[in-house]
């Protein structure tokens, strides 16, 4: 089996790049003949098509990447298999995607979104995102690297650290978490809430709005926004430094940080919807807050990045849910329970680690990929 992978290569710390790179590593470790190339590098992709002659070209992205992941290899007679996430609505390329013999998606919820928006489910297979469980692992609380992380964030040994990681924090449910913490502030041990976000212009605006909310709630002295650029090497220690990982995301096709938190043996607070229904088990590895609100729209505005003319308005036949909000009441109750019960945190963390190792380790995912290629496309 010869596989060419298209993703942001060499990989940045972002989710899609990590998704592709972990599959690449897993395939190489299985002995599969595989190469990786940047999905936008037309010349280098063509070079691989001509000399490597891959059996399949697997591209990581969302439906808007169809020209790079699907149409480009098809021009050279190579079989594409996109491995897709969802961003709320699949607005274009239905005809192209429906002609493919196989599409991979990251969760059952993502599959539902593609089917809802006109893609046949017959050839869609779920392949979860992998996790490096040798790197994301439990750490001792007094490990010097963990202590150094907590010290750098101004967190004392006695304080409970609650963590959220994302490109921005609001999309991961940070505003709902802050409102929940404000409700229980006087009922729980001393705590700090850390939001690790990626520094970029759009997050600066969102960060300011989030911090203004923290001030209005009266918890700003207990909320820290970390905006430094960090590598994937640092992430296990950042997650390992927390006591609870909280991310009841507003839109989540898989939830890679939630899975990584489980691998680090941390209890997770999520939302009972979307990709987290695949990755987390309520009451066992995580507490999942109920959905309190669905953000529904009647139309969207798209541009050339999605294959449309600039400022094109797409009106839906039926309103579409494009965002979720978790129940603040549920989050507060789950936080209250976990913050008071160290043994429960440990028990849920152990269960989370076991589930991730068995189901989401990148080598497990790579073996599943090979099996799908054999079963669906007859590629050995």
Secondary structure as UniProt FT lines:
FT   STRAND          2..7
FT   HELIX           15..29
FT   TURN            30..31
FT   STRAND          33..38
FT   TURN            39..40
FT   HELIX           42..51
FT   STRAND          56..62
FT   HELIX           63..65
FT   HELIX           67..71
FT   HELIX           72..75
FT   TURN            76..77
FT   STRAND          80..85
FT   HELIX           94..98
FT   STRAND          103..105
FT   HELIX           108..116
FT   TURN            117..118
FT   TURN            122..123
FT   STRAND          124..126
FT   TURN            133..135
FT   TURN            141..142
FT   HELIX           144..152
FT   TURN            153..154
FT   TURN            157..158
FT   STRAND          160..166
FT   HELIX           170..172
FT   HELIX           174..184
FT   HELIX           185..187
FT   STRAND          191..197
FT   HELIX           201..217
FT   HELIX           220..222
FT   STRAND          223..226
FT   HELIX           232..240
FT   STRAND          244..246
FT   HELIX           256..263
FT   TURN            264..265
FT   STRAND          267..271
FT   TURN            274..275
FT   HELIX           276..279
FT   TURN            283..285
FT   STRAND          286..289
FT   STRAND          291..302
FT   HELIX           304..306
FT   TURN            310..311
FT   STRAND          312..326
FT   HELIX           328..340
FT   HELIX           342..359
FT   HELIX           362..372
FT   HELIX           373..377
//
